């Protein structure tokens, strides 16, 4: 059930589409809002998102595994040599997932409790050990390879989110990939470890509608 609130900073009306999500960025003044049983408070300010050429945007709709979804949030991560987007999806059954977008590739994942992960290598990384790119790990009888590991920083966010992306938030991010399109991601900060698992997808297979029009880039046939 959606909930309408007013931003305590500018008074603009904001809508929380999902009852499970505690945080939202005000569309009008970019104040970070956090709601609880006692109301909504402002906890900071999100930077303006830099321009990029992503065709995905808030409000894009699609379908995956016979479930419709809508993009309702985004966080942008950056490191010294680049940046990528992670788009939050609200599915028709009320669950959430992520569509990671980096260098023209898309990763569809869902969060999994890290307590369920029994892989020793990943547990050691969660405890502070550095990941080694190229190392193979076994996850539920499947071989995945660590393809990337780096310190990253949240530079901006928009829409609804399951956490509060405070300015300067840094995490250690590790990406894994299987030879049949499987993917996984581990993110740890000083307090918690989050784990996401899924697969690489082509944007077209998600039957997207409402893509962002980009000058000089004709919308593909599947988005018509």
C-alpha positions as CSV (number, residue, x, y, z in Angstrom):
1,X,0.0,0.0,0.0
2,X,1.4,3.4,-1.0
3,X,1.8,6.2,1.5
4,X,1.8,10.0,0.8
5,X,3.9,12.2,3.0
6,X,5.1,15.8,2.9
7,X,8.8,16.6,2.8
8,X,9.8,18.2,6.1
9,X,12.2,20.5,4.3
10,X,10.2,21.9,1.4
11,X,6.7,20.6,1.9
12,X,6.4,18.8,-1.4
13,X,4.2,15.7,-1.4
14,X,6.1,12.5,-1.8
15,X,4.7,9.0,-2.3
16,X,6.2,5.8,-0.8
17,X,5.1,3.1,-3.2
18,X,6.3,0.2,-1.1
19,X,5.6,-0.2,2.6
20,X,8.8,-2.2,3.0
21,X,11.1,0.7,2.0
22,X,12.1,3.2,4.8
23,X,14.0,5.8,2.7
24,X,13.2,8.2,-0.1
25,X,14.9,11.1,-1.8
26,X,12.6,14.2,-2.2
27,X,12.0,14.8,-5.9
28,X,11.8,18.5,-5.3
29,X,14.7,19.4,-3.0
30,X,16.7,16.1,-2.8
31,X,16.4,15.8,0.9
32,X,16.9,12.3,2.3
33,X,13.8,11.2,4.0
34,X,13.4,8.3,6.5
35,X,10.0,7.2,7.8
36,X,9.1,5.3,10.9
37,X,6.0,4.7,13.0
38,X,6.5,8.2,14.4
39,X,6.6,10.0,11.1
40,X,9.1,11.2,8.5
41,X,12.4,13.0,9.3
42,X,15.1,14.6,7.1
43,X,18.5,13.1,7.6
44,X,20.6,14.8,5.0
45,X,20.9,15.9,1.3
46,X,21.5,13.8,-1.8
47,X,23.7,15.3,-4.5
48,X,22.3,16.0,-7.9
49,X,22.7,13.0,-10.1
50,X,25.3,13.6,-12.9
51,X,24.1,13.2,-16.5
52,X,24.6,9.8,-18.0
53,X,23.3,8.0,-21.1
54,X,21.3,5.3,-19.5
55,X,18.0,4.4,-21.2
56,X,16.7,3.3,-17.8
57,X,14.8,5.8,-15.6
58,X,12.4,6.0,-12.7
59,X,9.0,4.8,-13.9
60,X,10.3,2.3,-16.5
61,X,8.2,-0.8,-16.5
62,X,9.1,-4.3,-17.5
63,X,8.7,-8.0,-16.8
64,X,10.9,-10.8,-15.4
65,X,10.0,-14.4,-14.6
66,X,6.3,-13.7,-15.2
67,X,6.4,-10.8,-12.7
68,X,5.8,-7.2,-13.8
69,X,8.0,-4.6,-12.2
70,X,8.5,-0.8,-12.1
71,X,11.8,1.1,-11.5
72,X,11.3,3.1,-8.3
73,X,14.8,4.1,-7.1
74,X,18.4,4.4,-8.1
75,X,21.8,4.7,-6.4
76,X,24.9,5.7,-8.3
77,X,28.2,4.3,-7.1
78,X,31.6,5.6,-8.2
79,X,35.3,4.9,-7.9
80,X,38.4,6.7,-9.2
81,X,37.9,5.5,-12.8
82,X,34.2,5.3,-13.3
83,X,30.7,4.8,-12.0
84,X,27.6,2.6,-12.4
85,X,23.9,2.6,-11.6
86,X,21.9,0.2,-9.5
87,X,18.1,0.6,-10.2
88,X,15.6,-0.6,-7.6
89,X,12.7,-2.7,-9.0
90,X,9.3,-3.1,-7.3
91,X,7.7,-6.3,-8.5
92,X,4.0,-7.0,-8.8
93,X,4.0,-9.2,-5.7
94,X,5.5,-6.5,-3.6
95,X,9.1,-7.9,-3.5
96,X,12.2,-6.0,-4.7
97,X,15.1,-6.6,-6.9
98,X,18.0,-4.7,-8.5
99,X,19.0,-4.0,-12.0
100,X,22.7,-3.2,-12.1
101,X,24.0,-1.3,-15.1
102,X,27.7,-1.0,-15.9
103,X,29.5,-0.6,-19.2
104,X,26.4,-1.6,-21.2
105,X,25.7,-4.8,-19.3
106,X,22.7,-5.4,-17.0
107,X,22.6,-7.6,-13.9
108,X,19.2,-8.6,-12.4
109,X,19.7,-9.6,-8.7
110,X,17.8,-10.0,-5.5
111,X,19.2,-9.6,-2.0
112,X,19.8,-12.8,-0.1
113,X,20.5,-13.0,3.7
114,X,24.2,-13.3,4.1
115,X,23.7,-15.7,7.0
116,X,22.6,-18.2,4.3
117,X,25.9,-18.0,2.5
118,X,28.3,-20.8,3.6
119,X,31.1,-20.2,1.1
120,X,34.3,-19.8,3.2
121,X,35.9,-17.3,0.8
122,X,32.9,-15.0,0.9
123,X,32.7,-15.3,4.7
124,X,36.4,-14.3,5.0
125,X,35.8,-11.3,2.7
126,X,32.8,-10.2,4.9
127,X,35.2,-10.3,7.9
128,X,37.6,-7.9,6.3
129,X,39.8,-10.0,4.0
130,X,40.6,-8.6,0.5
131,X,39.0,-10.4,-2.4
132,X,41.3,-11.7,-5.1
133,X,40.1,-11.2,-8.7
134,X,40.4,-14.4,-10.7
135,X,39.7,-16.6,-7.6
136,X,37.0,-19.2,-8.1
137,X,34.4,-19.8,-5.4
138,X,31.6,-22.4,-5.2
139,X,28.2,-21.0,-4.5
140,X,25.4,-23.6,-4.2
141,X,27.4,-26.1,-6.3
142,X,28.1,-23.5,-9.0
143,X,31.5,-22.1,-9.8
144,X,31.7,-18.3,-9.9
145,X,34.8,-16.2,-10.4
146,X,35.7,-13.0,-8.6
147,X,35.9,-10.5,-11.4
148,X,36.2,-7.2,-9.6
149,X,36.8,-5.9,-6.1
150,X,37.2,-2.2,-5.1
151,X,36.3,0.5,-2.6
152,X,33.4,2.6,-4.0
153,X,31.4,5.6,-2.8
154,X,27.7,6.5,-3.1
155,X,27.6,9.8,-5.0
156,X,23.9,10.3,-5.5
157,X,20.5,8.6,-5.3
158,X,16.9,9.2,-6.2
159,X,13.5,7.6,-5.6
160,X,12.7,5.0,-3.0
161,X,15.4,2.8,-1.4
162,X,15.8,0.1,1.2
163,X,18.6,1.9,3.0
164,X,19.6,5.6,3.6
165,X,22.4,6.6,1.1
166,X,24.1,9.2,3.3
167,X,26.6,11.5,1.6
168,X,30.1,9.9,1.5
169,X,28.9,6.4,2.2
170,X,31.7,4.0,1.3
171,X,31.6,0.2,0.8
172,X,33.9,-2.5,-0.4
173,X,32.2,-4.0,-3.4
174,X,33.0,-7.5,-4.9
175,X,31.5,-8.8,-8.1
176,X,31.4,-12.5,-9.1
177,X,30.4,-14.1,-12.4
178,X,29.6,-17.6,-13.6
179,X,30.2,-19.1,-17.1
180,X,26.4,-19.4,-17.7
181,X,25.4,-15.9,-17.0
182,X,25.2,-16.2,-13.2
183,X,26.3,-13.2,-11.1
184,X,26.6,-12.2,-7.5
185,X,27.7,-9.2,-5.5
186,X,28.9,-8.7,-2.0
187,X,29.1,-5.2,-0.4
188,X,30.4,-4.6,3.1
189,X,30.9,-1.5,5.1
190,X,32.0,-1.0,8.7
191,X,28.7,-2.4,10.1
192,X,27.1,-4.8,7.7
193,X,27.5,-7.1,4.7
194,X,24.9,-7.3,2.0
195,X,24.8,-10.1,-0.7
196,X,22.9,-10.2,-4.0
197,X,22.5,-13.0,-6.4
198,X,21.1,-13.3,-9.9
199,X,22.0,-13.3,-13.6
200,X,23.1,-11.1,-16.5
201,X,20.2,-10.1,-18.8
202,X,19.7,-8.2,-22.0
203,X,17.5,-5.1,-21.5
204,X,15.2,-6.3,-24.4
205,X,14.4,-9.5,-22.6
206,X,12.8,-7.5,-19.8
207,X,10.1,-6.1,-22.2
208,X,10.8,-2.5,-21.0
209,X,8.5,0.4,-21.6
210,X,9.0,4.0,-20.7
211,X,12.7,4.1,-21.5
212,X,14.4,7.4,-21.5
213,X,14.7,9.0,-24.9
214,X,18.3,10.0,-25.6
215,X,19.1,12.5,-28.4
216,X,20.8,10.7,-31.3
217,X,19.8,7.2,-30.0
218,X,16.6,5.8,-31.6
219,X,14.5,3.7,-29.2
220,X,14.9,0.0,-30.1
221,X,11.9,-1.9,-31.6
222,X,11.2,-3.8,-28.4
223,X,10.6,-0.5,-26.5
224,X,8.0,0.9,-29.1
